[in-house]
Amino acid sequence: FQFSKTKTKTNFLLLPLASCLLPLSSCLLPLASCLLPLASCLLPLASCLLPY
């Protein structure tokens, strides 16, 4: 019984955290999709500059 009680307490604490992180992730997602092509563009450049 005590275990389930602490579990609900943890869920109660995680819920606001998740609701706070969700908009943040939805904001970071377009940013990541914007940075991904940039990274794929910079990667060959870096591998080209590496031998020098």
PQR file of N, CA, C, O and H, with PARSE charges and radii, in Angstrom:
ATOM      1  N   PHE A   1       0.832  -1.216   0.000 -0.4000 1.5000
ATOM      2  CA  PHE A   1       0.000   0.000   0.000 -0.0000 2.0000
ATOM      3  C   PHE A   1       0.865   1.264   0.000  0.5500 1.7000
ATOM      4  O   PHE A   1       0.574   2.242  -0.689 -0.5500 1.4000
ATOM      5  N   GLN A   2       1.918   1.210   0.782 -0.4000 1.5000
ATOM      6  CA  GLN A   2       2.810   2.365   0.891 -0.0000 2.0000
ATOM      7  C   GLN A   2       3.504   2.650  -0.444  0.5500 1.7000
ATOM      8  O   GLN A   2       3.741   3.803  -0.804 -0.5500 1.4000
ATOM      9  H   GLN A   2       2.154   0.415   1.342  0.4000 1.0000
ATOM     10  N   PHE A   3       3.821   1.578  -1.164 -0.4000 1.5000
ATOM     11  CA  PHE A   3       4.512   1.731  -2.446 -0.0000 2.0000
ATOM     12  C   PHE A   3       3.651   2.482  -3.461  0.5500 1.7000
ATOM     13  O   PHE A   3       4.125   3.388  -4.147 -0.5500 1.4000
ATOM     14  H   PHE A   3       3.628   0.642  -0.871  0.4000 1.0000
ATOM     15  N   SER A   4       2.376   2.089  -3.545 -0.4000 1.5000
ATOM     16  CA  SER A   4       1.462   2.738  -4.492 -0.0000 2.0000
ATOM     17  C   SER A   4       1.237   4.196  -4.113  0.5500 1.7000
ATOM     18  O   SER A   4       1.014   5.050  -4.971 -0.5500 1.4000
ATOM     19  H   SER A   4       1.991   1.353  -2.987  0.4000 1.0000
ATOM     20  N   LYS A   5       1.298   4.466  -2.807 -0.4000 1.5000
ATOM     21  CA  LYS A   5       1.102   5.831  -2.333 -0.0000 2.0000
ATOM     22  C   LYS A   5       2.251   6.729  -2.801  0.5500 1.7000
ATOM     23  O   LYS A   5       2.029   7.846  -3.268 -0.5500 1.4000
ATOM     24  H   LYS A   5       1.479   3.773  -2.110  0.4000 1.0000
ATOM     25  N   THR A   6       3.470   6.230  -2.668 -0.4000 1.5000
ATOM     26  CA  THR A   6       4.630   7.011  -3.098 -0.0000 2.0000
ATOM     27  C   THR A   6       4.657   7.129  -4.619  0.5500 1.7000
ATOM     28  O   THR A   6       5.121   8.128  -5.169 -0.5500 1.4000
ATOM     29  H   THR A   6       3.651   5.323  -2.288  0.4000 1.0000
ATOM     30  N   LYS A   7       4.156   6.104  -5.282 -0.4000 1.5000
ATOM     31  CA  LYS A   7       4.111   6.124  -6.746 -0.0000 2.0000
ATOM     32  C   LYS A   7       3.186   7.233  -7.243  0.5500 1.7000
ATOM     33  O   LYS A   7       3.510   7.950  -8.189 -0.5500 1.4000
ATOM     34  H   LYS A   7       3.779   5.292  -4.835  0.4000 1.0000
ATOM     35  N   THR A   8       2.032   7.363  -6.593 -0.4000 1.5000
ATOM     36  CA  THR A   8       1.094   8.424  -6.978 -0.0000 2.0000
ATOM     37  C   THR A   8       1.698   9.788  -6.692  0.5500 1.7000
ATOM     38  O   THR A   8       1.466  10.748  -7.427 -0.5500 1.4000
ATOM     39  H   THR A   8       1.768   6.781  -5.824  0.4000 1.0000
ATOM     40  N   LYS A   9       2.472   9.867  -5.622 -0.4000 1.5000
ATOM     41  CA  LYS A   9       3.114  11.124  -5.263 -0.0000 2.0000
ATOM     42  C   LYS A   9       4.120  11.518  -6.342  0.5500 1.7000
ATOM     43  O   LYS A   9       4.222  12.685  -6.718 -0.5500 1.4000
ATOM     44  H   LYS A   9       2.661   9.088  -5.024  0.4000 1.0000
ATOM     45  N   THR A  10       4.861  10.524  -6.831 -0.4000 1.5000
ATOM     46  CA  THR A  10       5.838  10.776  -7.887 -0.0000 2.0000
ATOM     47  C   THR A  10       5.143  11.209  -9.169  0.5500 1.7000
ATOM     48  O   THR A  10       5.592  12.138  -9.842 -0.5500 1.4000
ATOM     49  H   THR A  10       4.778   9.575  -6.525  0.4000 1.0000
ATOM     50  N   ASN A  11       4.049  10.536  -9.506 -0.4000 1.5000
ATOM     51  CA  ASN A  11       3.270  10.899 -10.693 -0.0000 2.0000
ATOM     52  C   ASN A  11       2.734  12.317 -10.586  0.5500 1.7000
ATOM     53  O   ASN A  11       2.694  13.061 -11.566 -0.5500 1.4000
ATOM     54  H   ASN A  11       3.685   9.782  -8.959  0.4000 1.0000
ATOM     55  N   PHE A  12       2.323  12.675  -9.378 -0.4000 1.5000
ATOM     56  CA  PHE A  12       1.782  14.013  -9.123 -0.0000 2.0000
ATOM     57  C   PHE A  12       2.861  15.070  -9.320  0.5500 1.7000
ATOM     58  O   PHE A  12       2.573  16.194  -9.730 -0.5500 1.4000
ATOM     59  H   PHE A  12       2.356  12.070  -8.582  0.4000 1.0000
ATOM     60  N   LEU A  13       4.111  14.699  -9.024 -0.4000 1.5000
ATOM     61  CA  LEU A  13       5.226  15.623  -9.201 -0.0000 2.0000
ATOM     62  C   LEU A  13       5.680  15.675 -10.657  0.5500 1.7000
ATOM     63  O   LEU A  13       6.103  16.722 -11.146 -0.5500 1.4000
ATOM     64  H   LEU A  13       4.345  13.785  -8.691  0.4000 1.0000
ATOM     65  N   LEU A  14       5.590  14.543 -11.340 -0.4000 1.5000
ATOM     66  CA  LEU A  14       6.051  14.463 -12.724 -0.0000 2.0000
ATOM     67  C   LEU A  14       5.100  15.129 -13.708  0.5500 1.7000
ATOM     68  O   LEU A  14       5.518  15.600 -14.766 -0.5500 1.4000
ATOM     69  H   LEU A  14       5.246  13.692 -10.943  0.4000 1.0000
ATOM     70  N   LEU A  15       3.834  15.166 -13.357 -0.4000 1.5000
ATOM     71  CA  LEU A  15       2.833  15.733 -14.255 -0.0000 2.0000
ATOM     72  C   LEU A  15       3.077  17.205 -14.591  0.5500 1.7000
ATOM     73  O   LEU A  15       3.064  17.562 -15.769 -0.5500 1.4000
ATOM     74  H   LEU A  15       3.494  14.784 -12.498  0.4000 1.0000
ATOM     75  N   PRO A  16       3.299  18.077 -13.590 -0.5600 1.5000
ATOM     76  CA  PRO A  16       3.589  19.478 -13.931  0.2800 2.0000
ATOM     77  C   PRO A  16       4.888  19.619 -14.717  0.5500 1.7000
ATOM     78  O   PRO A  16       5.010  20.472 -15.596 -0.5500 1.4000
ATOM     79  N   LEU A  17       5.849  18.773 -14.384 -0.4000 1.5000
ATOM     80  CA  LEU A  17       7.132  18.796 -15.079 -0.0000 2.0000
ATOM     81  C   LEU A  17       6.954  18.444 -16.546  0.5500 1.7000
ATOM     82  O   LEU A  17       7.534  19.088 -17.421 -0.5500 1.4000
ATOM     83  H   LEU A  17       5.750  18.080 -13.669  0.4000 1.0000
ATOM     84  N   ALA A  18       6.152  17.421 -16.814 -0.4000 1.5000
ATOM     85  CA  ALA A  18       5.888  17.006 -18.185 -0.0000 2.0000
ATOM     86  C   ALA A  18       5.126  18.083 -18.949  0.5500 1.7000
ATOM     87  O   ALA A  18       5.414  18.355 -20.114 -0.5500 1.4000
ATOM     88  H   ALA A  18       5.681  16.898 -16.103  0.4000 1.0000
ATOM     89  N   SER A  19       4.158  18.688 -18.282 -0.4000 1.5000
ATOM     90  CA  SER A  19       3.357  19.739 -18.920 -0.0000 2.0000
ATOM     91  C   SER A  19       4.195  20.985 -19.174  0.5500 1.7000
ATOM     92  O   SER A  19       3.844  21.827 -20.001 -0.5500 1.4000
ATOM     93  H   SER A  19       3.924  18.467 -17.335  0.4000 1.0000
ATOM     94  N   CYS A  20       5.307  21.089 -18.452 -0.4000 1.5000
ATOM     95  CA  CYS A  20       6.215  22.211 -18.653 -0.0000 2.0000
ATOM     96  C   CYS A  20       7.188  21.895 -19.780  0.5500 1.7000
ATOM     97  O   CYS A  20       7.554  22.778 -20.556 -0.5500 1.4000
ATOM     98  H   CYS A  20       5.592  20.405 -17.781  0.4000 1.0000
ATOM     99  N   LEU A  21       7.607  20.636 -19.871 -0.4000 1.5000
ATOM    100  CA  LEU A  21       8.582  20.227 -20.872 -0.0000 2.0000
ATOM    101  C   LEU A  21       7.970  20.032 -22.250  0.5500 1.7000
ATOM    102  O   LEU A  21       8.656  20.164 -23.264 -0.5500 1.4000
ATOM    103  H   LEU A  21       7.310  19.918 -19.241  0.4000 1.0000
ATOM    104  N   LEU A  22       6.683  19.718 -22.288 -0.4000 1.5000
ATOM    105  CA  LEU A  22       6.025  19.463 -23.563 -0.0000 2.0000
ATOM    106  C   LEU A  22       6.061  20.652 -24.516  0.5500 1.7000
ATOM    107  O   LEU A  22       6.451  20.484 -25.671 -0.5500 1.4000
ATOM    108  H   LEU A  22       6.126  19.611 -21.464  0.4000 1.0000
ATOM    109  N   PRO A  23       5.665  21.861 -24.074 -0.5600 1.5000
ATOM    110  CA  PRO A  23       5.771  23.015 -24.979  0.2800 2.0000
ATOM    111  C   PRO A  23       7.213  23.308 -25.360  0.5500 1.7000
ATOM    112  O   PRO A  23       7.497  23.750 -26.474 -0.5500 1.4000
ATOM    113  N   LEU A  24       8.121  23.055 -24.418 -0.4000 1.5000
ATOM    114  CA  LEU A  24       9.533  23.285 -24.674 -0.0000 2.0000
ATOM    115  C   LEU A  24      10.036  22.368 -25.782  0.5500 1.7000
ATOM    116  O   LEU A  24      10.779  22.799 -26.664 -0.5500 1.4000
ATOM    117  H   LEU A  24       7.890  22.697 -23.513  0.4000 1.0000
ATOM    118  N   SER A  25       9.624  21.090 -25.731 -0.4000 1.5000
ATOM    119  CA  SER A  25      10.043  20.141 -26.754 -0.0000 2.0000
ATOM    120  C   SER A  25       9.428  20.481 -28.107  0.5500 1.7000
ATOM    121  O   SER A  25      10.064  20.310 -29.147 -0.5500 1.4000
ATOM    122  H   SER A  25       9.021  20.740 -25.015  0.4000 1.0000
ATOM    123  N   SER A  26       8.192  20.961 -28.088 -0.4000 1.5000
ATOM    124  CA  SER A  26       7.527  21.349 -29.335 -0.0000 2.0000
ATOM    125  C   SER A  26       8.163  22.601 -29.922  0.5500 1.7000
ATOM    126  O   SER A  26       8.009  22.897 -31.107 -0.5500 1.4000
ATOM    127  H   SER A  26       7.675  21.100 -27.243  0.4000 1.0000
ATOM    128  N   CYS A  27       8.881  23.330 -29.070 -0.4000 1.5000
ATOM    129  CA  CYS A  27       9.587  24.513 -29.534 -0.0000 2.0000
ATOM    130  C   CYS A  27      10.958  24.117 -30.058  0.5500 1.7000
ATOM    131  O   CYS A  27      11.461  24.705 -31.015 -0.5500 1.4000
ATOM    132  H   CYS A  27       9.006  23.089 -28.107  0.4000 1.0000
ATOM    133  N   LEU A  28      11.562  23.108 -29.418 -0.4000 1.5000
ATOM    134  CA  LEU A  28      12.898  22.661 -29.804 -0.0000 2.0000
ATOM    135  C   LEU A  28      12.885  21.798 -31.059  0.5500 1.7000
ATOM    136  O   LEU A  28      13.884  21.710 -31.772 -0.5500 1.4000
ATOM    137  H   LEU A  28      11.153  22.631 -28.641  0.4000 1.0000
ATOM    138  N   LEU A  29      11.741  21.159 -31.326 -0.4000 1.5000
ATOM    139  CA  LEU A  29      11.653  20.272 -32.478 -0.0000 2.0000
ATOM    140  C   LEU A  29      11.910  20.978 -33.807  0.5500 1.7000
ATOM    141  O   LEU A  29      12.717  20.493 -34.599 -0.5500 1.4000
ATOM    142  H   LEU A  29      10.929  21.230 -30.747  0.4000 1.0000
ATOM    143  N   PRO A  30      11.247  22.117 -34.082 -0.5600 1.5000
ATOM    144  CA  PRO A  30      11.550  22.835 -35.328  0.2800 2.0000
ATOM    145  C   PRO A  30      12.994  23.314 -35.375  0.5500 1.7000
ATOM    146  O   PRO A  30      13.619  23.347 -36.435 -0.5500 1.4000
ATOM    147  N   LEU A  31      13.515  23.688 -34.201 -0.4000 1.5000
ATOM    148  CA  LEU A  31      14.897  24.132 -34.114 -0.0000 2.0000
ATOM    149  C   LEU A  31      15.844  23.008 -34.504  0.5500 1.7000
ATOM    150  O   LEU A  31      16.820  23.224 -35.221 -0.5500 1.4000
ATOM    151  H   LEU A  31      13.007  23.661 -33.340  0.4000 1.0000
ATOM    152  N   ALA A  32      15.543  21.799 -34.021 -0.4000 1.5000
ATOM    153  CA  ALA A  32      16.360  20.641 -34.348 -0.0000 2.0000
ATOM    154  C   ALA A  32      16.262  20.309 -35.834  0.5500 1.7000
ATOM    155  O   ALA A  32      17.266  19.983 -36.468 -0.5500 1.4000
ATOM    156  H   ALA A  32      14.750  21.624 -33.438  0.4000 1.0000
ATOM    157  N   SER A  33      15.067  20.392 -36.382 -0.4000 1.5000
ATOM    158  CA  SER A  33      14.862  20.106 -37.802 -0.0000 2.0000
ATOM    159  C   SER A  33      15.520  21.163 -38.675  0.5500 1.7000
ATOM    160  O   SER A  33      15.771  20.939 -39.859 -0.5500 1.4000
ATOM    161  H   SER A  33      14.252  20.656 -35.867  0.4000 1.0000
ATOM    162  N   CYS A  34      15.796  22.318 -38.078 -0.4000 1.5000
ATOM    163  CA  CYS A  34      16.482  23.378 -38.800 -0.0000 2.0000
ATOM    164  C   CYS A  34      17.986  23.165 -38.715  0.5500 1.7000
ATOM    165  O   CYS A  34      18.714  23.431 -39.671 -0.5500 1.4000
ATOM    166  H   CYS A  34      15.592  22.500 -37.116  0.4000 1.0000
ATOM    167  N   LEU A  35      18.447  22.683 -37.566 -0.4000 1.5000
ATOM    168  CA  LEU A  35      19.876  22.475 -37.344 -0.0000 2.0000
ATOM    169  C   LEU A  35      20.391  21.203 -38.005  0.5500 1.7000
ATOM    170  O   LEU A  35      21.578  21.093 -38.312 -0.5500 1.4000
ATOM    171  H   LEU A  35      17.855  22.467 -36.789  0.4000 1.0000
ATOM    172  N   LEU A  36      19.491  20.241 -38.224 -0.4000 1.5000
ATOM    173  CA  LEU A  36      19.901  18.967 -38.800 -0.0000 2.0000
ATOM    174  C   LEU A  36      20.509  19.103 -40.194  0.5500 1.7000
ATOM    175  O   LEU A  36      21.590  18.564 -40.433 -0.5500 1.4000
ATOM    176  H   LEU A  36      18.527  20.330 -37.974  0.4000 1.0000
ATOM    177  N   PRO A  37      19.850  19.808 -41.130 -0.5600 1.5000
ATOM    178  CA  PRO A  37      20.473  19.995 -42.450  0.2800 2.0000
ATOM    179  C   PRO A  37      21.778  20.770 -42.363  0.5500 1.7000
ATOM    180  O   PRO A  37      22.719  20.519 -43.116 -0.5500 1.4000
ATOM    181  N   LEU A  38      21.819  21.719 -41.429 -0.4000 1.5000
ATOM    182  CA  LEU A  38      23.023  22.503 -41.225 -0.0000 2.0000
ATOM    183  C   LEU A  38      24.175  21.609 -40.785  0.5500 1.7000
ATOM    184  O   LEU A  38      25.304  21.755 -41.253 -0.5500 1.4000
ATOM    185  H   LEU A  38      21.055  21.923 -40.817  0.4000 1.0000
ATOM    186  N   ALA A  39      23.873  20.683 -39.879 -0.4000 1.5000
ATOM    187  CA  ALA A  39      24.883  19.749 -39.397 -0.0000 2.0000
ATOM    188  C   ALA A  39      25.335  18.821 -40.523  0.5500 1.7000
ATOM    189  O   ALA A  39      26.525  18.535 -40.653 -0.5500 1.4000
ATOM    190  H   ALA A  39      22.956  20.565 -39.500  0.4000 1.0000
ATOM    191  N   SER A  40      24.400  18.356 -41.325 -0.4000 1.5000
ATOM    192  CA  SER A  40      24.726  17.466 -42.436 -0.0000 2.0000
ATOM    193  C   SER A  40      25.509  18.201 -43.513  0.5500 1.7000
ATOM    194  O   SER A  40      26.173  17.580 -44.343 -0.5500 1.4000
ATOM    195  H   SER A  40      23.433  18.588 -41.220  0.4000 1.0000
ATOM    196  N   CYS A  41      25.428  19.522 -43.494 -0.4000 1.5000
ATOM    197  CA  CYS A  41      26.185  20.333 -44.435 -0.0000 2.0000
ATOM    198  C   CYS A  41      27.586  20.586 -43.888  0.5500 1.7000
ATOM    199  O   CYS A  41      28.564  20.606 -44.635 -0.5500 1.4000
ATOM    200  H   CYS A  41      24.889  20.026 -42.820  0.4000 1.0000
ATOM    201  N   LEU A  42      27.666  20.777 -42.578 -0.4000 1.5000
ATOM    202  CA  LEU A  42      28.946  21.062 -41.944 -0.0000 2.0000
ATOM    203  C   LEU A  42      29.804  19.817 -41.765  0.5500 1.7000
ATOM    204  O   LEU A  42      31.029  19.909 -41.689 -0.5500 1.4000
ATOM    205  H   LEU A  42      26.871  20.761 -41.972  0.4000 1.0000
ATOM    206  N   LEU A  43      29.172  18.665 -41.698 -0.4000 1.5000
ATOM    207  CA  LEU A  43      29.902  17.425 -41.475 -0.0000 2.0000
ATOM    208  C   LEU A  43      30.914  17.114 -42.577  0.5500 1.7000
ATOM    209  O   LEU A  43      32.070  16.828 -42.265 -0.5500 1.4000
ATOM    210  H   LEU A  43      28.176  18.590 -41.759  0.4000 1.0000
ATOM    211  N   PRO A  44      30.521  17.160 -43.868 -0.5600 1.5000
ATOM    212  CA  PRO A  44      31.513  16.919 -44.928  0.2800 2.0000
ATOM    213  C   PRO A  44      32.611  17.977 -44.933  0.5500 1.7000
ATOM    214  O   PRO A  44      33.769  17.687 -45.234 -0.5500 1.4000
ATOM    215  N   LEU A  45      32.230  19.202 -44.596 -0.4000 1.5000
ATOM    216  CA  LEU A  45      33.188  20.291 -44.528 -0.0000 2.0000
ATOM    217  C   LEU A  45      34.233  20.014 -43.455  0.5500 1.7000
ATOM    218  O   LEU A  45      35.427  20.229 -43.664 -0.5500 1.4000
ATOM    219  H   LEU A  45      31.290  19.437 -44.352  0.4000 1.0000
ATOM    220  N   ALA A  46      33.772  19.536 -42.310 -0.4000 1.5000
ATOM    221  CA  ALA A  46      34.676  19.206 -41.212 -0.0000 2.0000
ATOM    222  C   ALA A  46      35.577  18.040 -41.586  0.5500 1.7000
ATOM    223  O   ALA A  46      36.770  18.053 -41.282 -0.5500 1.4000
ATOM    224  H   ALA A  46      32.802  19.362 -42.141  0.4000 1.0000
ATOM    225  N   SER A  47      35.020  17.037 -42.241 -0.4000 1.5000
ATOM    226  CA  SER A  47      35.805  15.870 -42.646 -0.0000 2.0000
ATOM    227  C   SER A  47      36.786  16.239 -43.753  0.5500 1.7000
ATOM    228  O   SER A  47      37.769  15.536 -43.986 -0.5500 1.4000
ATOM    229  H   SER A  47      34.051  17.026 -42.488  0.4000 1.0000
ATOM    230  N   CYS A  48      36.508  17.344 -44.429 -0.4000 1.5000
ATOM    231  CA  CYS A  48      37.405  17.821 -45.473 -0.0000 2.0000
ATOM    232  C   CYS A  48      38.545  18.614 -44.851  0.5500 1.7000
ATOM    233  O   CYS A  48      39.682  18.553 -45.317 -0.5500 1.4000
ATOM    234  H   CYS A  48      35.709  17.915 -44.240  0.4000 1.0000
ATOM    235  N   LEU A  49      38.234  19.353 -43.802 -0.4000 1.5000
ATOM    236  CA  LEU A  49      39.232  20.178 -43.132 -0.0000 2.0000
ATOM    237  C   LEU A  49      40.091  19.386 -42.150  0.5500 1.7000
ATOM    238  O   LEU A  49      41.183  19.819 -41.782 -0.5500 1.4000
ATOM    239  H   LEU A  49      37.310  19.403 -43.424  0.4000 1.0000
ATOM    240  N   LEU A  50      39.598  18.237 -41.732 -0.4000 1.5000
ATOM    241  CA  LEU A  50      40.288  17.447 -40.718 -0.0000 2.0000
ATOM    242  C   LEU A  50      41.715  17.043 -41.097  0.5500 1.7000
ATOM    243  O   LEU A  50      42.615  17.168 -40.267 -0.5500 1.4000
ATOM    244  H   LEU A  50      38.711  17.885 -42.032  0.4000 1.0000
ATOM    245  N   PRO A  51      41.954  16.559 -42.331 -0.5600 1.5000
ATOM    246  CA  PRO A  51      43.333  16.142 -42.655  0.2800 2.0000
ATOM    247  C   PRO A  51      44.355  17.278 -42.566  0.5500 1.7000
ATOM    248  O   PRO A  51      45.544  17.019 -42.380 -0.5500 1.4000
ATOM    249  N   TYR A  52      43.910  18.533 -42.698 -0.4000 1.5000
ATOM    250  CA  TYR A  52      44.861  19.642 -42.692 -0.0000 2.0000
ATOM    251  C   TYR A  52      45.160  20.177 -41.297  0.5500 1.7000
ATOM    252  O   TYR A  52      45.946  21.113 -41.150 -0.5500 1.4000
ATOM    253  H   TYR A  52      42.944  18.743 -42.849  0.4000 1.0000
TER
END
